[in-house]
Every structure is written in structure tokens, then in C-alpha cells.
Amino acid sequence: QVQLVESGGGSVQAGGSLRLSCAASEGSFSTYALGWFRQAPGKERQFVAAVTWRAGTTYYADSVKGRFTISRDHAKNTVYLQMNSLKAEDAAVYYCAACRAPTGSSWYLSESNYNNWGQGTQVTVSS
């Protein structure tokens, strides 16, 4: 079982930037992709971004395109989420998740395709 630990969350003013990190116990062998989801109080958890481990193919939610960038570092077994131009609606707990075997053409959007989840890191945006 891959273990995931998120870090990098914090408080930032609207328009500012943060970089989240997700350190995995393993990523290049049994994990197909790693993704980021977020959940605000009283809201459903929603997809943010994902990257395939081997090829580096990226996927983004429409709400973050052009502002967020997901990347991975094979040597460190780490995935990053660079968040720029943060908005109040970006405030949430951000979770890193690992996908072992995707199903469906839009597999990256569905929580059901992710097998392991981190504990989350809080992002607060003030405006």
C-alpha cells in the first residue's frame, strides 16, 4: 500500500501562491497516477489535478486551469501542486491520492479510481 503525506498548506492572501507537496512511499512501480482533490466545509470533495507517473500526462479541473500546475519528481517520489493566483474559492483541505488502475475515459475525475489517500493539508485564502 502506497503511503502519501501532504505538506505545504497554509494561509495566503487572494492572488498569492502556494506549493503543495505529496511524498509517496512508492510511485514509479505500482502507481499509475497521482492526483489532487480538495474539500471545503459542507462541500463534496472535488478533483483538482492529476499526473500520470511514467509519462507525466497532466489533467486539470476547469476551475484551476491556467492557475495551478501539477508536476512529479521521480527521484523523490513526490508530486507537487503549484497554486498561483489563488482565490477565496480555492480554500479547502487538499488531499493527495494514488491511482493504481484507472477505468473510464475521464478516470482522473472520479474518486473511485484512487485507492490511497493522504491525510490532507489545509489551504486558507483571505480576501
C-alpha positions as CSV (number, residue, x, y, z in Angstrom):
1,Q,0.0,0.0,0.0
2,V,1.4,3.4,-1.0
3,Q,1.5,5.9,1.8
4,L,1.0,9.6,1.0
5,V,1.9,12.6,3.1
6,E,0.9,16.1,2.0
7,S,2.6,19.3,3.1
8,G,2.9,22.9,2.1
9,G,-0.5,24.1,3.1
10,G,-1.0,27.4,4.9
11,S,-2.6,30.8,4.7
12,V,-2.3,33.1,1.8
13,Q,-3.9,36.3,0.5
14,A,-6.0,36.3,-2.6
15,G,-3.8,36.5,-5.6
16,G,-0.9,34.8,-3.8
17,S,0.8,31.4,-4.4
18,L,1.4,28.2,-2.5
19,R,3.1,25.0,-3.5
20,L,1.8,21.7,-2.1
21,S,3.9,18.5,-1.9
22,C,2.8,14.9,-1.8
23,A,5.5,12.5,-0.7
24,A,4.8,8.9,-1.6
25,S,6.4,5.7,-0.3
26,E,6.4,4.4,-3.9
27,G,5.3,5.9,-7.2
28,S,7.1,4.5,-10.2
29,F,6.1,0.9,-9.9
30,S,2.6,0.2,-8.6
31,T,1.0,3.7,-9.0
32,Y,-0.3,4.8,-12.4
33,A,-1.1,8.3,-11.4
34,L,-1.3,10.7,-8.5
35,G,-3.9,13.4,-8.2
36,W,-5.0,16.2,-6.0
37,F,-8.6,16.7,-4.7
38,R,-9.9,19.3,-2.4
39,Q,-12.8,19.6,0.0
40,A,-14.3,22.8,1.5
41,P,-16.5,22.7,4.6
42,G,-20.0,21.5,3.7
43,K,-18.9,20.6,0.1
44,E,-18.2,17.5,-1.8
45,R,-14.6,16.5,-2.4
46,Q,-13.7,17.7,-5.9
47,F,-11.0,16.9,-8.4
48,V,-8.2,19.5,-8.9
49,A,-5.4,18.0,-11.0
50,A,-3.7,14.7,-11.7
51,V,-0.4,13.5,-13.4
52,T,0.5,10.1,-14.7
53,W,3.7,8.8,-13.1
54,R,5.5,7.4,-16.1
55,A,4.5,9.7,-18.9
56,G,3.8,12.9,-17.0
57,T,0.4,13.5,-18.7
58,T,-1.5,16.1,-16.8
59,Y,-5.2,16.8,-16.2
60,Y,-6.8,19.8,-14.6
61,A,-10.2,20.9,-13.4
62,D,-11.6,23.8,-15.4
63,S,-11.7,25.9,-12.3
64,V,-7.9,25.8,-11.9
65,K,-6.6,25.7,-15.5
66,G,-4.0,28.4,-16.1
67,R,-3.5,29.0,-12.4
68,F,-2.4,25.6,-11.0
69,T,0.4,23.3,-12.2
70,I,0.9,19.7,-11.3
71,S,4.3,18.0,-11.6
72,R,6.2,15.0,-10.4
73,D,9.7,14.2,-9.4
74,H,10.6,10.5,-9.9
75,A,13.8,10.7,-7.8
76,K,11.9,12.0,-4.8
77,N,8.7,10.0,-5.3
78,T,6.9,13.3,-4.9
79,V,4.1,15.2,-6.7
80,Y,3.7,18.9,-6.5
81,L,0.8,21.3,-7.0
82,Q,1.9,24.8,-7.7
83,M,-1.0,27.1,-7.0
84,N,-0.9,30.7,-8.3
85,S,-3.5,33.5,-8.4
86,L,-5.3,31.9,-5.5
87,K,-9.0,32.8,-5.0
88,A,-11.2,32.6,-2.0
89,E,-13.0,29.6,-3.5
90,D,-9.7,27.7,-3.6
91,A,-9.7,27.5,0.2
92,A,-10.1,23.8,1.2
93,V,-8.3,20.8,2.6
94,Y,-6.2,19.4,-0.2
95,Y,-5.7,15.7,-0.5
96,C,-3.2,13.7,-2.5
97,A,-4.4,10.4,-3.9
98,A,-2.9,7.5,-5.8
99,C,-4.5,5.7,-8.7
100,R,-3.4,2.1,-9.4
101,A,-5.7,1.1,-12.3
102,P,-7.8,3.7,-14.0
103,T,-11.1,3.0,-15.6
104,G,-13.1,5.2,-17.9
105,S,-12.1,7.9,-20.4
106,S,-12.3,10.5,-17.6
107,W,-10.9,8.3,-14.9
108,Y,-8.9,11.2,-13.3
109,L,-12.1,12.9,-12.3
110,S,-13.5,10.1,-10.2
111,E,-12.6,9.4,-6.6
112,S,-13.4,5.8,-7.2
113,N,-10.2,5.4,-9.3
114,Y,-8.0,6.4,-6.4
115,N,-7.0,3.7,-4.0
116,N,-4.9,5.5,-1.4
117,W,-5.3,8.9,0.2
118,G,-3.2,11.2,2.3
119,Q,-4.5,13.0,5.4
120,G,-4.8,16.4,3.7
121,T,-3.3,19.8,4.1
122,Q,-5.2,23.0,4.8
123,V,-5.2,25.9,2.4
124,T,-6.7,29.1,3.6
125,V,-7.2,32.2,1.3
126,S,-8.0,35.6,2.8
127,S,-9.6,38.3,0.7
